[in-house]
Structures are given as C-alpha cells and as structure tokens.
C-alpha cells in the first residue's frame, strides 16, 4: 500500500504543482464585474474556478496527486464523494491512465453519478451516508491495493488547489481580501498557506451553510467537532472538520460567514445575473456572503470565488423564482 502523506503543504510544493497542472489546464479566468462592484460597494473580482475542466477547483488537486501516484506506479485510486471531489478523482485519474473507483451513498444525485461515470470512474453505490460509504472505500483500499484519495486529509491535493491563489496574486497583486466557500477545507487551507506567506495583509473569509456548519463550529471552539449535516448545497455537505485542513486555517481566518438555505439560493441567482454563469449553491455562496461584509470590505479589492458549476436542476429552478435572478439586486 502506498502513502504520500509525507509531502509537506507549503509554498514550494504549490509552485511545483503549478508546473504539473499547467501541462493540462490554463489559469481560470479572473474578471472584475462592474455591476456586482456597484451593488456590493467594493471592487468585486470573480475567480471562475467553475470554468475549469470538471467545473470546479478540485481538479487542481486531482491532477497534482495523480502525477505523483503515476510515478509511484499505484494500481488505481479510490475515494468516496457525491460530487466535485469524485468528479475530479475520476477525470484526473483518467488523464494519467489510472483506474478509479468512486463510492457514493445509495440514493445520491443520479446526475452527478452519471458525470462521475462519464469522467472515467467505476461507481459503487453503498451505504446510507458518507460514513458507511467510507467503510467500503477502506475495504477496496485493502483488497485491491488502490490508493485512497481523501477529500481533505491529503497534502498533495491541498498543494494542487493552492495554485489557484498564485494565479490570483499574479493578476491582482494589490488584493485586499478573498472570500471562499468551505466544505472539506482544502481551498481555504491552501489559501492560508499561499496568501499569508506572499501577501500577509490579505484578509481571508470562509463561508459555510447554517445547516452544515461543522467547520464553523470547530473554528469557534478551536477543536474539531461534528455537527448535523443537512444543507442542499453539496459543496458544504460535511458533518465534520478535517484534521489536515483545519490545522492550517483554525487560527488564520479573519471571519466566518454562515448562510441560510434561502441565502445560498440567492447566491445562485446573483451569479447568474451578474456573471451569466450557472453555479451550484456552495460555488456561488461568496457573493451573498460578501454582501454581509459590506462595511468591512467597502472600497477594497476583493476576490470572490465561484468554486463549482455543477448545479442541479432543482437548484437552478429555485434560483430562477427569485427577483434577483432578473434584476441582480441583493435582498
């Protein structure tokens, strides 16, 4: 059984990852939106990670770890996911000709299951929740010798994700703040490592759903805790914080914003109006979260990240019912 956990999470490794990832994808667009800037009261730049292959930031981590696993000559990879992480593992494994298995809970979104299959993975439906699905992953890990790609406790994945923030600083070197969604925490953790070293003045804000706020609760208590996990937004749907990422962001965030389910839907509508992009709930959450920080961010240069594009039909339908879908006004 192979292990890559000895790799450190640091700026040097992120620059190395950037060279690897650059062979497969271009930097994602970073666009200043004037209409959104006027509405929010600051210079609003959108980092379009939703326009990467697989439609999310996670592909960066996937490419980085698969490049190392290919060198180690692993027999394959396995993980559990109902969404963007599984899609990233499937697509990046295919790039390096590695077989992959993604375990999903029974009853998972059939659209995302189909996307994962199309990306190249074998999908196994097992268990009623992530914990039970994780047991199946462990069994595959033991019996087939496949490498278990954890969605957060994986240094090479975090280093790959961190390349996003090197791109941000290339284009907006005088950045004042960044707002990021937090699920497993790989993105927020890598932002802390990159930005606090290169541009320590940059404020970092995390966003999570009220109904799935384990990371927020952990941050408040300064220790990892579990909490109920009921949000519709898959990118937020974790019932616990994860050790590797939590230990990086636990004392480095400027603030943590929680959103109701209704506010998350508003974010989808606002992204559609101002950027003409259909983005999933967690992916568009930074827009409505930054509205709650208007006074603190007034007049500053702020990057809001759109982390994922894989919205369900029901998410888009609910967002289209809101007036801000058509007028862009933040309620």
C-alpha positions in Angstrom: 0.0 0.0 0.0 1.4 3.4 -1.0 1.4 6.5 1.1 2.1 10.1 0.0 1.3 11.8 3.3 5.0 12.7 3.8 4.7 15.6 1.4 4.6 18.9 3.2 1.9 21.6 2.5 3.9 24.7 1.6 4.5 27.3 -1.0 7.4 25.5 -2.6 5.2 22.5 -3.2 2.5 24.7 -4.7 4.9 26.2 -7.2 5.9 22.6 -8.2 2.3 21.7 -8.5 1.7 24.7 -10.7 4.2 23.3 -13.3 2.4 20.0 -13.3 -1.1 21.4 -13.6 -0.1 23.9 -16.2 0.5 21.0 -18.6 -3.2 20.1 -18.5 -5.1 23.4 -17.9 -4.8 27.1 -18.3 -5.3 29.6 -15.4 -9.0 30.1 -14.7 -10.5 33.5 -15.6 -10.4 36.3 -13.1 -12.8 39.0 -14.0 -13.9 42.3 -12.4 -17.6 42.8 -12.7 -18.7 46.4 -12.6 -22.4 45.7 -11.9 -21.5 43.5 -9.0 -19.0 46.0 -7.7 -21.6 48.8 -7.7 -24.1 46.5 -5.9 -21.6 45.4 -3.2 -19.7 48.7 -2.7 -16.2 47.3 -3.4 -14.1 46.2 -6.4 -15.5 42.7 -7.0 -13.4 40.2 -8.9 -14.7 36.7 -9.6 -12.2 33.8 -9.8 -14.0 31.4 -12.2 -13.0 28.0 -10.9 -16.4 26.9 -12.2 -14.9 27.1 -15.7 -12.2 24.5 -15.1 -12.5 21.1 -16.5 -15.0 19.1 -14.4 -16.4 22.5 -13.4 -14.6 23.1 -10.1 -11.4 24.0 -8.3 -10.9 20.4 -7.2 -9.4 19.3 -10.5 -6.2 21.1 -9.5 -5.6 18.8 -6.5 -6.6 15.8 -8.5 -4.0 16.4 -11.3 -1.3 17.1 -8.7 -1.8 13.9 -6.7 -2.3 11.7 -9.8 1.0 12.8 -11.2 2.8 11.6 -8.1 0.7 8.4 -7.9 1.6 7.6 -11.5 5.3 7.9 -10.6 4.7 5.5 -7.7 3.1 3.0 -10.1 0.0 2.6 -8.0 -2.6 0.1 -9.3 -5.5 2.5 -9.0 -7.3 5.0 -6.8 -10.5 5.0 -4.8 -12.5 7.7 -2.9 -16.0 8.5 -1.7 -17.9 11.5 -2.9 -21.3 12.6 -4.2 -20.0 15.4 -6.3 -17.0 17.5 -7.3 -14.3 15.6 -5.5 -15.4 12.3 -7.1 -15.6 14.0 -10.5 -12.1 15.4 -10.0 -10.6 12.0 -9.0 -12.3 10.3 -11.9 -11.1 12.8 -14.5 -7.6 13.3 -13.2 -7.1 9.6 -12.9 -8.1 9.1 -16.5 -5.6 11.8 -17.6 -2.8 9.6 -16.1 -4.3 6.2 -17.2 -5.1 5.1 -13.7 -8.3 3.1 -12.9 -10.5 4.7 -10.4 -13.5 3.8 -8.2 -15.8 6.3 -6.6 -18.1 5.1 -3.8 -21.3 7.1 -3.4 -24.1 6.7 -0.8 -27.2 4.9 -2.0 -29.7 7.5 -3.4 -27.0 10.0 -4.4 -27.8 12.6 -7.1 -28.1 10.5 -10.4 -26.9 13.4 -12.5 -23.6 13.6 -10.6 -23.3 9.9 -10.6 -23.6 10.0 -14.4 -21.0 12.7 -14.6 -18.5 10.7 -12.5 -19.0 7.7 -14.7 -18.6 9.7 -17.9 -15.3 11.1 -16.4 -14.0 7.6 -16.3 -14.6 6.1 -12.9 -16.4 2.9 -11.8 -19.1 4.0 -9.4 -20.2 1.8 -6.5 -23.4 2.8 -4.6 -23.0 1.7 -1.0 -24.2 2.9 2.4 -26.8 5.4 3.5 -24.3 8.2 4.2 -20.6 9.2 3.9 -19.5 7.2 7.0 -20.9 3.9 5.6 -19.6 4.7 2.1 -16.1 5.3 3.7 -16.1 1.8 5.1 -16.5 0.4 1.6 -13.6 2.6 0.4 -11.4 1.2 3.2 -12.2 -2.3 2.1 -11.3 -1.6 -1.6 -8.2 0.1 -0.3 -7.2 -3.1 1.5 -8.3 -5.8 -1.0 -7.3 -4.1 -4.3 -4.4 -2.0 -3.0 -5.9 1.1 -4.5 -4.7 4.4 -3.1 -7.4 6.2 -1.0 -7.6 9.8 -2.1 -9.2 11.5 0.9 -11.1 14.7 0.0 -9.2 16.8 2.6 -6.5 15.0 4.5 -4.3 14.8 1.5 -1.3 17.2 1.3 -0.7 16.8 -2.5 -4.4 17.7 -3.1 -4.1 20.8 -0.9 -0.9 21.9 -2.7 -2.6 21.5 -6.1 -5.6 23.5 -5.0 -3.2 26.2 -3.8 -2.2 27.0 -7.4 -5.4 29.0 -7.7 -4.1 31.6 -5.3 -0.8 32.0 -7.1 -2.8 32.9 -10.2 -4.9 35.4 -8.2 -1.9 37.3 -7.0 -0.4 37.3 -10.5 -3.4 39.3 -11.7 -4.4 41.3 -8.6 -1.1 41.8 -6.6 -2.7 44.5 -4.5 -5.6 42.3 -3.4 -7.2 43.3 -0.1 -9.4 40.3 0.7 -10.7 37.0 -0.6 -14.0 35.1 0.2 -14.1 31.3 -0.1 -16.6 28.5 0.5 -15.6 25.9 3.0 -16.6 22.2 2.8 -13.7 19.9 3.4 -11.4 22.9 3.7 -8.7 22.2 1.1 -9.3 25.5 -0.6 -9.4 27.7 2.5 -6.3 25.8 3.9 -4.3 26.3 0.7 -5.3 30.0 0.6 -4.0 30.5 4.1 -0.7 28.9 3.2 -0.2 30.8 -0.1 -1.6 34.2 0.8 -0.4 34.6 4.3 3.2 34.0 3.1 3.1 36.1 -0.1 0.6 38.8 0.9 0.0 38.6 4.6 -2.2 41.7 4.6 -4.9 39.9 2.6 -8.0 39.1 4.7 -9.4 35.6 4.3 -13.1 34.9 4.9 -14.7 31.5 4.9 -18.4 30.7 4.1 -20.5 27.7 5.1 -24.1 26.7 5.4 -26.0 27.1 8.6 -27.4 23.6 8.2 -23.9 22.0 7.7 -21.6 24.1 9.8 -19.1 21.6 11.4 -16.1 23.6 10.2 -17.6 26.8 11.7 -18.3 25.1 15.0 -14.8 23.7 15.0 -13.3 27.1 14.3 -15.3 28.7 17.1 -14.2 26.0 19.6 -10.7 25.7 18.2 -11.0 21.9 18.0 -12.5 19.5 15.5 -16.2 18.7 16.2 -19.0 17.1 14.3 -22.4 18.7 13.8 -25.6 18.0 11.8 -25.3 18.0 8.0 -28.5 18.9 6.2 -27.8 21.5 3.6 -28.9 21.0 0.0 -25.6 22.5 -1.2 -23.3 19.6 -1.8 -20.1 21.6 -1.6 -20.9 22.4 2.0 -22.2 19.0 3.0 -19.7 17.8 5.5 -20.5 16.7 9.1 -17.1 17.3 10.5 -13.9 19.4 10.0 -10.8 17.5 8.8 -7.5 17.5 10.7 -5.1 18.3 7.8 -7.0 21.3 6.6 -8.4 22.5 9.9 -5.0 22.8 11.5 -4.0 25.2 8.7 -7.0 27.6 8.8 -8.0 27.2 12.5 -6.4 30.5 13.6 -5.8 32.3 10.3 -9.3 33.4 9.2 -10.5 36.9 9.5 -14.1 35.8 9.8 -16.5 33.0 9.1 -19.9 33.7 7.5 -22.9 31.3 7.7 -25.7 31.3 5.2 -29.3 30.1 5.3 -30.6 27.8 2.6 -32.5 30.7 1.2 -29.4 32.9 1.1 -27.5 30.1 -0.7 -30.2 30.1 -3.4 -29.9 33.9 -3.7 -26.2 33.4 -4.4 -27.1 31.2 -7.4 -29.5 33.8 -8.7 -27.0 36.7 -8.3 -24.2 34.8 -10.0 -26.5 34.1 -12.9 -27.5 37.7 -13.3 -24.1 39.4 -12.8 -21.7 36.9 -14.4 -24.0 34.9 -16.7 -22.8 31.7 -15.1 -25.0 29.0 -13.7 -23.2 28.0 -10.5 -24.0 25.5 -7.7 -25.0 26.6 -4.2 -21.7 26.4 -2.5 -20.0 27.7 -5.6 -21.9 31.0 -5.7 -22.1 31.5 -1.9 -19.3 34.0 -1.8 -21.4 36.7 -3.4 -24.2 36.7 -0.8 -21.6 36.2 2.0 -19.6 39.3 0.9 -22.8 41.3 1.0 -22.9 40.6 4.7 -19.4 42.1 4.9 -20.2 45.3 3.0 -19.0 47.7 5.7 -15.7 45.8 6.3 -15.0 45.4 2.6 -16.1 48.9 1.4 -13.8 50.3 -1.2 -11.4 47.4 -1.2 -10.3 45.0 -3.9 -11.9 41.6 -3.2 -11.8 38.3 -5.0 -15.0 36.2 -4.7 -14.5 32.6 -5.8 -17.1 30.7 -7.8 -15.9 27.2 -6.8 -18.2 24.9 -8.7 -20.5 24.8 -11.8 -22.4 21.5 -11.2 -25.7 22.9 -10.1 -28.7 20.5 -10.0 -31.8 21.3 -12.0 -33.7 21.9 -8.7 -31.2 24.4 -7.6 -31.5 26.4 -10.8 -35.3 26.2 -10.7 -35.4 27.6 -7.2 -33.0 30.4 -8.0 -35.0 31.4 -11.1 -38.0 32.1 -8.9 -36.2 35.0 -7.2 -36.3 38.6 -8.3 -32.5 38.9 -8.1 -32.3 36.3 -10.9 -33.6 39.0 -13.2 -32.6 42.3 -11.5 -29.4 41.4 -9.7 -30.4 43.3 -6.6 -29.1 41.8 -3.3 -32.0 41.3 -1.0 
